[in-house]
Amino acid sequence: MTDKPILEDVPMLKADGLDEAIIGVGSRCGQNDILVYDYEKCCEIFMKREGWSYEEAVEWMDFNVVGAWLGDGTPMFVYPIIDWHETVGTETPN
């Protein structure tokens, strides 16, 4: 991963070769902003670039990318939810 300086001299780390999967910047209370990646797009990049199956790309992502903690600027990888209501139920909180 490479770094990009942000506020307070804490680097916002960037996953090498996965720029096309960046979907935004995440803000967290009391912490520096981090880059946010689409997990599935990252897998697609590895599948295309390396000629891997989906399972191989997921294994690489989970162990070598998502599993790599490099400090406060470590990026976040988001798993898209297709249908929120099917995931958590159809009831809405009061």
C-alpha positions as CSV (number, residue, x, y, z in Angstrom):
1,M,0.0,0.0,0.0
2,T,1.1,3.5,-0.6
3,D,0.2,6.7,1.3
4,K,-1.4,10.0,0.6
5,P,-1.0,12.7,3.2
6,I,-4.1,14.2,4.9
7,L,-4.8,16.2,8.0
8,E,-2.7,15.9,11.0
9,D,0.1,14.2,9.0
10,V,-1.6,10.8,9.3
11,P,-1.4,9.0,5.9
12,M,-4.6,7.9,4.2
13,L,-3.3,4.6,2.8
14,K,-4.1,3.4,-0.7
15,A,-4.2,-0.2,-1.9
16,D,-1.8,-0.7,-4.8
17,G,-3.4,-1.3,-8.1
18,L,-7.0,-1.0,-6.9
19,D,-7.8,2.7,-7.7
20,E,-10.7,1.7,-9.9
21,A,-12.4,0.2,-6.8
22,I,-12.3,3.3,-4.7
23,I,-15.9,4.4,-4.0
24,G,-15.2,7.3,-1.6
25,V,-13.7,8.5,1.7
26,G,-15.0,7.3,5.0
27,S,-15.2,9.6,8.0
28,R,-15.2,8.2,11.6
29,C,-15.8,10.1,14.8
30,G,-12.5,11.2,16.4
31,Q,-10.4,9.5,13.7
32,N,-8.8,10.5,10.4
33,D,-10.6,9.9,7.1
34,I,-9.8,6.7,5.2
35,L,-10.3,5.5,1.6
36,V,-13.2,3.2,1.0
37,Y,-13.1,0.4,-1.6
38,D,-15.8,-1.8,-3.1
39,Y,-14.7,-5.3,-2.1
40,E,-16.4,-7.0,-5.1
41,K,-14.7,-4.5,-7.5
42,C,-11.4,-5.4,-5.9
43,C,-12.0,-9.1,-6.5
44,E,-13.0,-8.3,-10.2
45,I,-9.7,-6.4,-10.6
46,F,-7.7,-9.4,-9.3
47,M,-9.7,-11.9,-11.4
48,K,-9.0,-9.9,-14.6
49,R,-5.4,-8.9,-13.9
50,E,-4.2,-12.2,-12.5
51,G,-6.5,-14.6,-14.3
52,W,-7.9,-15.9,-11.0
53,S,-11.2,-17.5,-10.2
54,Y,-13.6,-15.7,-7.9
55,E,-12.6,-18.0,-5.0
56,E,-8.9,-17.3,-5.6
57,A,-9.5,-13.5,-5.6
58,V,-11.6,-13.7,-2.4
59,E,-8.9,-15.7,-0.7
60,W,-6.2,-13.1,-1.7
61,M,-8.5,-10.2,-0.7
62,D,-9.3,-11.7,2.7
63,F,-5.8,-12.6,3.7
64,N,-3.5,-10.1,1.9
65,V,-5.6,-7.0,1.5
66,V,-8.5,-6.8,4.1
67,G,-6.3,-8.7,6.6
68,A,-3.4,-6.2,6.3
69,W,-3.6,-3.7,9.2
70,L,-1.2,-0.8,8.6
71,G,-2.3,1.6,11.2
72,D,-4.9,4.4,11.4
73,G,-4.9,5.1,7.7
74,T,-5.7,1.5,6.7
75,P,-8.5,1.6,4.1
76,M,-11.9,0.0,4.5
77,F,-13.4,-2.5,2.2
78,V,-17.2,-2.5,1.8
79,Y,-19.3,-5.5,0.9
80,P,-22.3,-4.3,-1.2
81,I,-25.7,-5.2,0.1
82,I,-28.1,-6.0,-2.7
83,D,-31.4,-5.6,-0.8
84,W,-31.1,-4.2,2.7
85,H,-34.6,-5.3,3.8
86,E,-33.8,-9.0,2.9
87,T,-30.6,-8.7,4.9
88,V,-31.9,-7.2,8.2
89,G,-35.7,-7.8,7.8
90,T,-38.5,-5.7,6.6
91,E,-39.4,-4.0,9.8
92,T,-38.2,-0.5,10.4
93,P,-37.2,0.8,13.9
94,N,-39.5,3.2,15.7
